[in-house]
Amino acid sequence: MQVQTGLILLTDGEKITGLVPNGSDLSGYTEVDLAGKYIMPGLINMHVHLAGNGKP
């Protein structure tokens, strides 16, 4: 993964619906400034123990 700049994330309030270049028409959307922040969609649990790690 690499940090991407100059993009606008579109959502329906709960789900990501699109990713468009900065300067696109945003009619009907509410703007939230996330400058200096990271978007990590789908991140649910950063601490998990999975079975079957290959160790006896």
N, CA, C and O of each residue as an XYZ file, in Angstrom:
224
protein
N       0.833     -1.186      0.000
C       0.000      0.000      0.000
C       0.872      1.242      0.000
O       1.949      1.264      0.595
N       0.397      2.256     -0.665
C       1.089      3.538     -0.697
C       0.079      4.648     -0.422
O      -1.086      4.558     -0.809
N       0.544      5.686      0.248
C      -0.300      6.852      0.498
C      -0.634      7.502     -0.833
O       0.252      7.722     -1.659
N      -1.910      7.811     -1.044
C      -2.352      8.476     -2.264
C      -2.916      9.843     -1.891
O      -3.677      9.969     -0.932
N      -2.543     10.845     -2.642
C      -3.029     12.200     -2.391
C      -3.796     12.697     -3.607
O      -3.716     12.109     -4.686
N      -4.540     13.787     -3.425
C      -5.267     14.394     -4.534
C      -6.532     13.644     -4.901
O      -7.038     13.791     -6.014
N      -7.054     12.837     -3.976
C      -8.263     12.070     -4.245
C      -9.349     12.431     -3.241
O      -9.064     12.876     -2.129
N     -10.585     12.235     -3.648
C     -11.738     12.492     -2.791
C     -12.503     11.191     -2.635
O     -12.822     10.520     -3.616
N     -12.791     10.846     -1.392
C     -13.513      9.629     -1.055
C     -14.995      9.958     -0.963
O     -15.382     10.864     -0.224
N     -15.825      9.239     -1.699
C     -17.265      9.452     -1.665
C     -17.911      8.329     -0.866
O     -17.560      7.161     -1.033
N     -18.861      8.683      0.007
C     -19.574      7.673      0.788
C     -21.073      7.949      0.742
O     -21.515      9.040      0.382
N     -21.838      6.930      1.119
C     -23.287      7.118      1.265
C     -23.631      7.301      2.733
O     -24.799      7.231      3.117
N     -22.618      7.535      3.551
C     -22.793      7.696      4.987
C     -22.248      6.513      5.755
O     -21.787      6.662      6.886
N     -22.298      5.329      5.144
C     -21.801      4.127      5.794
C     -20.807      3.352      4.936
O     -19.910      2.694      5.464
N     -20.960      3.425      3.633
C     -20.106      2.654      2.733
C     -19.420      3.565      1.722
O     -19.975      4.583      1.308
N     -18.209      3.185      1.333
C     -17.487      3.909      0.300
C     -18.158      3.619     -1.038
O     -18.363      2.462     -1.405
N     -18.497      4.683     -1.760
C     -19.169      4.519     -3.051
C     -18.292      4.926     -4.221
O     -18.606      4.610     -5.368
N     -17.192      5.624     -3.947
C     -16.325      6.037     -5.039
C     -15.077      6.741     -4.568
O     -14.975      7.173     -3.420
N     -14.138      6.847     -5.472
C     -12.886      7.563     -5.241
C     -12.634      8.367     -6.505
O     -12.420      7.795     -7.574
N     -12.657      9.694     -6.390
C     -12.549     10.558     -7.565
C     -11.410     11.554     -7.383
O     -11.012     11.843     -6.254
N     -10.884     12.080     -8.485
C      -9.803     13.070     -8.388
C     -10.274     14.365     -7.733
O     -11.437     14.748     -7.863
N      -9.363     15.035     -7.028
C      -9.637     16.334     -6.437
C     -10.091     17.286     -7.536
O      -9.512     17.299     -8.623
N     -11.117     18.078     -7.264
C     -11.647     19.014     -8.251
C     -12.891     18.493     -8.940
O     -13.473     19.190     -9.772
N     -13.313     17.274     -8.611
C     -14.525     16.701     -9.198
C     -15.758     17.399     -8.646
O     -15.709     18.019     -7.583
N     -16.874     17.292     -9.379
C     -18.139     17.873     -8.942
C     -18.653     17.098     -7.730
O     -18.862     15.887     -7.806
N     -18.854     17.794     -6.621
C     -19.299     17.162     -5.387
C     -20.704     17.587     -4.995
O     -21.055     17.583     -3.815
N     -21.504     17.951     -5.983
C     -22.884     18.359     -5.714
C     -23.624     17.236     -5.003
O     -23.595     16.085     -5.439
N     -24.285     17.578     -3.909
C     -25.062     16.602     -3.160
C     -24.276     15.894     -2.071
O     -24.833     15.072     -1.343
N     -22.996     16.197     -1.949
C     -22.167     15.580     -0.914
C     -21.810     16.601      0.157
O     -21.737     17.797     -0.124
N     -21.591     16.140      1.373
C     -21.108     16.972      2.470
C     -19.609     16.779      2.573
O     -19.120     15.649      2.583
N     -18.874     17.887      2.650
C     -17.415     17.811      2.707
C     -16.926     17.663      4.141
O     -17.358     18.392      5.034
N     -16.021     16.711      4.351
C     -15.352     16.517      5.638
C     -13.855     16.548      5.351
O     -13.353     15.705      4.609
N     -13.141     17.501      5.924
C     -11.707     17.647      5.674
C     -10.933     16.605      6.472
O     -10.927     16.638      7.702
N     -10.284     15.689      5.778
C      -9.501     14.639      6.423
C      -8.010     14.819      6.165
O      -7.245     13.857      6.226
N      -7.601     16.042      5.878
C      -6.186     16.319      5.614
C      -5.342     15.856      6.791
O      -5.654     16.149      7.945
N      -4.272     15.132      6.489
C      -3.378     14.638      7.520
C      -3.862     13.373      8.214
O      -3.258     12.924      9.188
N      -4.953     12.798      7.713
C      -5.526     11.588      8.298
C      -5.329     10.403      7.344
O      -4.981     10.582      6.177
N      -5.554      9.210      7.855
C      -5.493      7.995      7.054
C      -6.868      7.351      7.016
O      -7.588      7.359      8.015
N      -7.235      6.797      5.877
C      -8.477      6.055      5.719
C      -8.106      4.578      5.650
O      -7.297      4.171      4.816
N      -8.701      3.779      6.531
C      -8.403      2.347      6.565
C      -9.713      1.571      6.517
O     -10.153      1.058      7.546
N     -10.351      1.471      5.348
C     -11.647      0.783      5.262
C     -11.521     -0.701      5.571
O     -10.538     -1.348      5.210
N     -12.523     -1.220      6.238
C     -12.573     -2.641      6.532
C     -11.772     -3.063      7.745
O     -11.763     -4.244      8.090
N     -11.103     -2.138      8.398
C     -10.315     -2.478      9.572
C     -11.265     -2.694     10.748
O     -11.932     -1.764     11.202
N     -11.315     -3.929     11.229
C     -12.260     -4.256     12.286
C     -11.548     -4.580     13.584
O     -11.876     -4.009     14.624
N     -10.580     -5.485     13.548
C      -9.937     -5.954     14.764
C      -8.434     -6.029     14.534
O      -7.970     -6.869     13.763
N      -7.677     -5.171     15.184
C      -6.232     -5.167     14.996
C      -5.527     -6.185     15.885
O      -4.319     -6.380     15.752
N      -6.253     -6.835     16.785
C      -5.649     -7.833     17.657
C      -6.478     -9.106     17.585
O      -7.561     -9.190     18.164
N      -5.957    -10.093     16.870
C      -6.703    -11.333     16.700
C      -5.741    -12.515     16.753
O      -4.600    -12.417     16.300
N      -6.200    -13.616     17.301
C      -5.416    -14.844     17.340
C      -6.059    -15.827     16.370
O      -7.182    -16.281     16.589
N      -5.345    -16.153     15.299
C      -5.866    -17.080     14.313
C      -5.331    -18.476     14.574
O      -4.145    -18.647     14.858
N      -6.182    -19.455     14.482
C      -5.753    -20.844     14.624
C      -5.007    -21.266     13.369
O      -5.218    -20.700     12.296
N      -4.136    -22.258     13.498
C      -3.432    -22.767     12.321
C      -2.269    -21.922     11.906
O      -2.064    -21.709     10.711
N      -1.486    -21.424     12.862
C      -0.338    -20.587     12.519
C       0.884    -21.414     12.116
O       1.953    -20.853     11.880
N       0.740    -22.755     12.034
C       1.850    -23.606     11.612
C       2.678    -24.147     12.758
O       3.536    -25.004     12.546
N       2.445    -23.669     13.956
C       3.199    -24.164     15.126
C       2.419    -25.313     15.774
O       1.189    -25.288     15.819
N       3.153    -26.329     16.280
C       2.461    -27.462     16.932
C       1.771    -27.049     18.224
O       1.151    -27.881     18.886
